[in-house]
């Protein structure tokens, strides 16, 4: 993972204080560098001024002694100057004559009178007034002695500058401590401020997470900040969205129920026709029994006719009850469910003179670990939709098989093709505007069933014209494995 991705993965409430602390460190480092640079230049200027004053005063005092080569007068001048310039902290001062030999020194035991001055003394001076050696924390200065335009000697001075470096360290430590305290305070303040700022966003995030899991709840009025118009407006906008979604879902549910009742009415009309036909035969058989019931052959024939008629009525009623009775929805799916669907669809097929091509692999399954009620309802809705778009005299088709731990059901029609927005109800992540406009509610009910069972739907054009809708529904065990994975 790259550094930028790692930084973005850190929560904002921690990332902002860390950035503030880093900025404070960078700023404090820049400020400290400028302060120390300014201090060093000020110290250098101050030291140069003191050194010039010291050398000027000492030059006036030792020039007569150098002219007369009076050693004792030179020592006396050096002794008096050392007590007058204690602030400069001179370590060693040497006065040489024109020949470069030592005339007087503050430490004659180390630098004897009339001895040759070492070459190292001549190489230690830089272009400035005072040259500082940071390794030995000492400063060096040289002043040529001139009398009437002639060089008569020189003064070589060494100063202790350790107090200057100590002052720099003290200021550096003060800057570091101050900047560290400020960085910690600013980071803590930034953390608290950011936590305070994003607290409303966390509330909105929690509600949106709940909404993603199907439990969208509006934000209570007590959680809406009174003084923050922007956050309050955002919360109210979210509440409006939740309310609109609830109203849309309720409206869609009402329309779906109306669609279901409409389908049920169409089936009831066909069922009434299916029941009325055998009822007429039953009444005729009863009249025959009343008139010729003593005749054995007539009696047996009439009773047989009554039994077949009642059996037909029983099958139609049981198929309808199995489809619309709620307590039947959790029983396993079996081929009998498809037989009931075909029985319920017969009146509609007869009314429109349509045929149904039936291809069910009966030998492949008996009962499957799938809830039978929802599957039966979905297949019936798809067949009713297929019948409604297929012209009179056309044909429908149903193919069913189970393989690979899944139930596959394909329903085909001979209609003009399914519009894109209507097809999106089955295959898109969002049912889209069609459902919100009240269209394709039968397909929306199918979509709800398929999603609830963990399946999927596909739509394809048939080679001979029309559309084929395929439902793929995993068995309960396979669906559990998929969810666990």
C-alpha positions, 0 to 999 in steps of 0.5 A: 500500500502506498504512503498516500493510500495509508494516509487516506486510510487514517480517520480525519479526526486523527489525520488533521491533528497529525498534519497540524503537528507536522506543519507546526514542526516544519514552521518551528524548524524554519523559525528556529533556524532564522532565530538562531541565524539572526542570533549568531549574526548579532553575537558576531557583530557584538563580538566584533564591536567589543574586539575592535574596542579592545584592540583600539584601546590596547593599540594606543597603550602599547604603541609607545612601548613597541617603539621603545621596545620596552618589554615591561611597559608592554606587559603593564599595558596588557595587564591593565587591559585584561582587567578592563575588558572582562566582558570580552573574556580574553584568553591570550594577547600577544604583542609582536614587533616589526620583526615578528618576535614577541615583545609581550604576552599575557602568559610569558611562560608559554610565549617567551619574550623575543621568541619567534611567533609560531606560523599557526598564529598567522594562519588562523585569521579570516577576513572578518574582525574576529575569526571563530573556531567552533571546535575549540569555541575560541575567537581570534583577532589581529590588529597591525600596529602602525606609526606614521604610516609604518608597520611597527608590530601587531597584536594577536588576541584570543578570546573565549566565546563559549558563553556565546554558544551556551546562549545559542544552546539555551535559546535552541532548547527554549525554542524546541520546548516552546514549539513542542508544547505549542505543537502538542496544544495545537494538535490536541485543539485540532483533534477536539475541533475536528471531532466536534466538526465531524460529529454530525457527519458521524451521525449522518454516516450511521443513519446511511449505514443503517439505510444501506441495510434496509433500515432507513430511519430519519434523524431525530430533531434533538440531533439536528444542531440549532446553530449550524445551518449547513449541517441542519440543512443536510440533516433535513435533506436526509430526512426528506429523502428518507420520507420520500423513499418510505412514501415511494415504497408504500406507494409501490407496495399498494400498486403491487397489491393492486396488481396482484388483486388484478391478476387474481381477478383475472384468474378468478374469472377463469376459475369461475368458468372452469367451475361453471362448466363441470357444475352444469354437468353435475346438475344434469347428472343429478337430474338424470339420477332423479329420473332414472336412478333405478337403472344401474347403468345410468346410475353408475355413469351419472355417479362417475360423471359427478366424481370427475366434475368434483375432482376437477373443481377440487383441483382448481380450488386447491391450485388457487389456494396453494398459490395465494395462501400465505402459510404455504409459502415456506414448503419445499418447491416441487413439480406439482407447483408448476402443474398448479400454475399450468392449471391456473393459466388454462382459462387465460390461454383458452380465452386468447386461444394460445398454446403453452409449450411445456418442457419440465425435466420431471426426472431431475427433481421431486422436491427442492430446498427452495420455498415453493410459494414465492417461486410459484407466484413469480412463475405465474406472474411471468406467464401472465405477462407473457400471455398479455404481450403474446398475440391471440393464437400465439404460443408461450413456453416454459422450461425448467430443470435443476442443475449445479445446485440451482433451479433454472426456469425459462419463460418465453413469449412471442411479443414485440420485445421488452422495453429497456426500462421495463427489462431493467426492473428485473436485471438492474441494481435499481428498479428505476423510474418504471416502478416509480411511475407504476409500470411493470409492477408484476415484474417488480414482484418477481424481482422481489421474490428473486432477490429474497431467494438470492437468485438472479434473472436474465432477459434475452431475445428469442431466435423466433421472435419474442423474449425469454426470461430466465430465473436462476434460484440457488438451493437453500444450502448453496445460498447459505454457502454463498452468503458465508463466503 
